Amino acid sequence: MLLGGMVLAAASCADYSDYNTAPVDELAGANKTLWENISEDPQLTKFVALAQKCKYDKVLSSANFYTVWAPTDGYISNDEYTRLLNSDSAVIVKQFMQQHITDYNHPVSANLDSMTIISLNQKHHPFTQATFDGFTYSAVNQPSTNGLMHKINGYSPYRTNLYENIDSLAGCDSIKKYLQQYDEWYLDPRASVLGKIINGEQTYDDSVMKKRNTVITRIMRADLEQEDSTYCMLVPNNKAWEDAYKKIAPCYAYIKKMDYMDLSKKTATADQLKATDAKADKASETTGEVYQDSLTCYNLVNNLVFSHSYQRNYPLFNEAAANADDSLYSTSRRYLQDADQILDHTVSYEEMSNGIARVIDSLTFRPNQTYNPIITSSMPAKTLKVNKLTSVNIPLENLADRDTLFSEVPAMFKELLFPKTSRFFSYVGVDSADVQGTTGKPEFNFALPGVRSTTYHIYVVTVPEQVRRPEAAVKPYYLRFYLSYTDADNKQQYIVLPQGAKANSKITTADAANTATVVNLGNPGRVHVIDLGEFTFPACYYSLDAYPSLMMMHTESYTSAARRKSYDQQMRVAGVYLIPKEYNDKWANSDNEE
């Protein structure tokens, strides 16, 4: 039959026996409002008192159509009842009344599939023929003129979402203070009640303001207020925040003004620059300590949220991961290892309405995967004596059974030169025909973007012609390296690498007798990882236009056909790598152990 615009499901005792729910006379009270039926029910006296305290008796008497899941008195503890009754009306509305009420008609029936109910406070609840939020029914489908009521044997606990939880964090004042300064309030026109249009502008009789946070949405890239998402948020306590800040901040030490050499304007060769000293072409300015603090905090928070939609993140939700390794995938789109250490450093674990909050006493992610990554440069930003550069991609199948080519490459470089995502071994090169003049000495100049104020171990990977043409004649080569950088006093510096080497020092694959000025790499027909040693950059370049640069050049002039036949005039580089010292030391030690 039809009543108040809804279809009532008539059911017999047999209909309910399938899901263990007590039968009721579904027409009893059908001509009364929800509030009249609730206020007259002797099992709902606590519900009635709370509704009257926050004036929800008027809501339940209105013409709006609702479904109510009413906890009976015996399932609301006296302590919780007293807490709510002594709370502000807004708390009762949000945490109790709206927690158990939703819009529209949601009857219980024998063929009800499992579904999710969104209550008036936007929380999500599982709803089945046997339970609501896991609680069984004592009565179902009690009709009213403005809705439907089910009585449940339980009290649906209100849980804040991860965004709301930030305001109530205890012992985590550092991250709480940082995030809250980026809260902003905005008008939600869809939830507000429209008023008159005055002077061409819409006004609202009831303006609903909501809060959002730019750090969470733009840096963490997470919707922590969305109830239909499931996240794990790592919350560093004050100790974890302070310890991490001390580690990260030194990598972002800026000077107020940074002059630097612009490779696009460079006309002199590396040897000429050495003779005349390097000159700055451009300047980049920062706000110093403010910039340092901002980027330090950025790196503290940008890998704290993980979505349940990625199976590799399951351990954070106390579930078994499907991936073989222990890496996680943050909402800022980074793969991070050492998931087990996060679990070991969890000091508290709390379920939110949209996920899990883990308070941690240490940020255990590897620096090279977060705030201090490996710096790479694979394409020279400027070349001299070179007309054309060629990017060469060798299919990996072409290198099968040719392990001798890479016999002098340390194991720690294999994963850099052969990433799992590529089917090629790649390098940049120049042929003799593309060198300006047969006597020219080609020069590659690599811009090094994003360098932090930290210590790096610098490597250059050179490639022989035999990688592309196995039949090519094996020729030795001679190279020299220079580094241009800005010191802490904003002065341009220009040094030979490795540090301490003489100005005429050379690195070669040829047999060299003068060990004081020549470093012999060995077999010229192999890929070589040239170790240029450690260097500490005194100022940070990250996010600036400025950059330091590495210059490599041939030291021999090919003045005769005989010399060109004897020595390799070409240059081929698979990459320049600046590896943070801490990571390099661990990497090198693991190689030695193998």
Protein Blocks (a to p, Z undefined) as FASTA:
>chain_A
ZZehiacddddfklmmmnopacddfkgoklpcfklmmmmpmklmmmmmmmmmnopmmmmm
mmbdcddddddfklmcfklmmmmmmpcfklmmmmmmmmmgcehjddddfklccdddddfk
opacdddfkbgehiacfbehiacfkbccdddebdddddddfklmmmmpghilmmmmmmmm
mgccdddfklpccdddeehiacdfbdcdddddfklmmmnopafkbmkbccddddddfklm
mmmmmmmmmmmcccfbdcdddfklpmbdfklmmmnopadfbdcddehjmmmmmmmmmmmm
mmmbccfkbmklmmmnopacfbfblcdcdfkopacehklmmmmmpcbdcddfkbccdddf
bdfbdfklmmmccdddfbdfbdehiabdcdddddfklmgoilmmmmmgcfklmmmmmcfk
bcbdcdddddfklpgcjkbccddddddehiacdddddddddddfklmmmmbccddddddd
ddddddfkopacdddddehiafkbccdfbdcfblmlpccebjfkbccdddebjaddfbdf
ehpabdcddddddfbdcfbfklmmmpcfbdcdfbdcdddfklmmmmmmmmmmZZ
